Amino acid sequence: MKKRQLSGGIFLLLLVIAVAAAFLYNRPVLRQAKMDYTKYSVEHDLDQTGSLVGFTDQHQYYMNSRGDEFVYYLLSDGILNEIYTSDASAIFFDDAYDDALIIGEFSASKEMRFTIKKIGNKTEELLYEDVCKGIPNIRKVGDFLVIDYGKHDSGRVVNPLILLDLNKNSQKTIAEYGYQMDEDGNCTGDLLQTADGFDEGVVFEVIRFDHEPMQTDETGKTELFYYDFASETIQQLPIEPERKLLYAGGDRECVITSDYAYAMPLEDIGILYVLKGEKYVKLQIPEIDSANDIRQAYRISDHMIAVNTIYDLYFINVKNFTYERIQNVFGVRKFKETIAYTKREGDMEFCVFQGGDNEQ
């Protein structure tokens, strides 16, 4: 009788192992490959011009610090001109759009305030300003700026999600969330945590609290939404993150997230969700941890995206699940199908994708 029970137990164990092995075998993974693009390098003197902050077909923009000031330069036809100087407490956004420079400035005065300006060669235009409780988050998504920030309003913290149309110089509030803190430090309400997107819409994260502390890993319920620019509609995405997210971006077909924990550093936090049919395929982006968090993601073409972390740049083919990792980079910028970045050794590199969705 014991022998029969033992044999049955061994059979059950082998069955469980076989099922687990089959699951792991069929689970898709990203594999390394060399992507198809043209790369060229440009010698760059960081001390003289500073970091590349944006580029177009005609111009390149750089920023360098000079004492307590931030100085911006325009490089056009080989001539470098100083076009703007900022004495703000912090610059939290800068990028090029339509042969102009967009700059987000933050002032840490008694009334904390931020401004967003459009800087031309000899022009300056104020696009948006407001008071805030901390440095805002801004992403350039296609022809739009997506702005999210918090501000105090009648005992609550309000989180508006603003869409600024750079083409039409108009703005609208996509959504607004808010929460309250009681005297014991417990939170009730909804926190807009992060937002980013590709050319046609934006993914954003909302954390819902029910009388619980905010800065604890186990509290709050994280939900992801997608706002479509064309239809002007919001759709909740069928993705349930295991914890709060430091970053969320992409579009309906391809979502990129980066986990966040208060208690301890995390490993393997970069996740890619690719829509196949009616379900998302979940893949881990290799070698991303909480010391190398995701900063931004871009769509290069139908099948190619780029993911920028603190130290690395990933090119990922979401059709055949391959990737290439370029290490030790910063200042990543995108224009059309070109990705530019500065190597930590100093030189700049430009990777030009000419409809190349396939690996080499």
Salt bridges, closest charged atoms under 4 A:
ASP57 OD2 - LYS336 NZ 2.79
GLU69 OE1 - ARG66 NH2 3.75
GLU82 OE1 - ARG66 NH1 3.40
ASP94 OD1 - ARG333 NH2 3.03
ASP99 OD1 - HIS59 ND1 3.53
GLU105 OE1 - LYS117 NZ 3.17
GLU111 OE1 - ARG113 NH2 3.46
GLU124 OE2 - LYS117 NZ 3.47
GLU129 OE1 - ARG113 NH1 3.68
ASP130 OD2 - LYS151 NZ 2.93
ASP182 OD2 - HIS211 ND1 3.38
ASP190 OD2 - ARG208 NH1 2.87
GLU223 OE1 - ARG208 NE 2.78
GLU223 OE2 - LYS221 NZ 3.75
GLU232 OE2 - LYS172 NZ 3.65
GLU242 OE2 - LYS282 NZ 3.96
ASP251 OD2 - ARG299 NH2 3.09
ASP259 OD2 - ARG243 NE 3.95
GLU287 OE1 - ARG325 NH1 2.86
ASP312 OD2 - ARG325 NH2 2.94
GLU324 OE1 - LYS34 NZ 3.91
GLU349 OE1 - LYS39 NZ 3.66
GLU359 OE1 - ARG31 NH2 3.30
